């Protein structure tokens, strides 16, 4: 019984570490995508300033589109983070149930 509990704790620790890595990687991916969008935004602003198109309708449309892309990216990041949060909560719940079952077995043997 002690071995099973130790195995469960090791599994919990391993899963926890794995989830932390996944969350970290998601953060890195999101940061990279956001940096790319920000670079595009800055390049657009520089281009507009250099050619004097600040008030040109076409430039305004392009800026608007970039803003929409940033909004979409923010929603995508939020959705991914929520998906991972739900997965983590589900796994924690399942592991908690396993731990409770093992605890009940231990108590029944005492």
C-alpha positions in Angstrom: 0.0 0.0 0.0 2.9 2.3 0.9 4.4 1.6 -2.5 1.2 2.5 -4.3 1.0 5.7 -2.4 4.6 6.5 -3.2 4.0 5.7 -6.9 0.9 8.0 -6.9 2.9 10.8 -5.3 5.7 10.3 -7.9 3.1 10.3 -10.7 1.6 13.5 -9.2 5.0 15.1 -9.1 5.8 14.0 -12.6 2.5 15.2 -14.0 2.9 18.5 -12.2 6.3 19.0 -13.7 5.0 18.1 -17.1 2.1 20.6 -16.8 4.5 23.3 -15.7 6.6 22.7 -18.8 3.5 22.8 -21.1 2.3 26.1 -19.5 5.8 27.5 -19.9 6.0 26.5 -23.6 2.6 27.9 -24.2 3.7 31.2 -22.7 6.8 31.2 -24.8 4.8 30.5 -28.0 2.3 33.2 -27.1 5.0 35.7 -26.3 6.8 35.0 -29.6 3.5 35.5 -31.6 2.8 38.7 -29.7 6.3 40.0 -30.4 5.9 39.2 -34.1 2.6 41.1 -34.2 4.2 44.0 -32.3 7.1 44.1 -34.8 4.6 44.2 -37.7 2.8 47.0 -35.9 6.0 49.0 -35.4 7.2 48.4 -38.9 3.8 49.7 -40.2 4.0 52.8 -38.1 7.6 53.5 -39.3 6.6 52.9 -42.9 3.6 55.2 -42.6 5.7 57.9 -41.0 8.5 57.6 -43.6 6.2 57.9 -46.6 3.8 60.4 -45.0 0.6 58.3 -45.3 -0.6 58.8 -41.7 -4.0 59.8 -42.9 -4.3 57.7 -45.9 -7.4 55.4 -45.8 -5.4 52.4 -47.0 -2.9 52.8 -44.2 -5.7 53.2 -41.7 -7.3 49.9 -42.9 -3.9 48.1 -42.6 -3.4 49.4 -39.1 -7.0 48.4 -38.2 -6.3 44.9 -39.6 -3.2 44.6 -37.5 -5.1 45.6 -34.5 -7.7 42.9 -35.2 -4.8 40.4 -35.6 -3.6 41.4 -32.2 -7.1 41.0 -30.7 -7.4 37.5 -32.3 -4.0 36.6 -30.9 -5.0 37.7 -27.4 -8.2 35.6 -27.7 -6.3 32.6 -28.9 -3.8 32.9 -26.0 -6.7 33.2 -23.5 -8.4 30.2 -25.0 -5.3 28.1 -24.9 -4.5 29.0 -21.4 -8.1 28.2 -20.4 -7.8 24.8 -22.1 -4.6 24.0 -20.3 -6.1 25.2 -17.0 -9.1 22.9 -17.4 -6.8 19.9 -18.3 -4.7 20.6 -15.2 -7.8 20.9 -13.0 -9.2 17.7 -14.4 -6.0 15.8 -13.9 -5.6 17.1 -10.4 -9.2 16.0 -9.6 -8.5 12.5 -11.0 -5.3 12.2 -9.0 -7.1 13.5 -5.9 -9.7 10.8 -6.3 -7.0 8.2 -6.7 -5.3 9.5 -3.6 -8.6 9.4 -1.6 -9.2 5.8 -2.7 -5.7 4.8 -1.6 -6.2 6.6 1.7 -9.5 4.8 2.3 -7.8 1.5 1.6 -5.1 2.3 4.0 -7.6 3.3 6.7 -9.7 0.1 6.1 -6.6 -2.0 6.7 -5.8 -0.3 10.0 
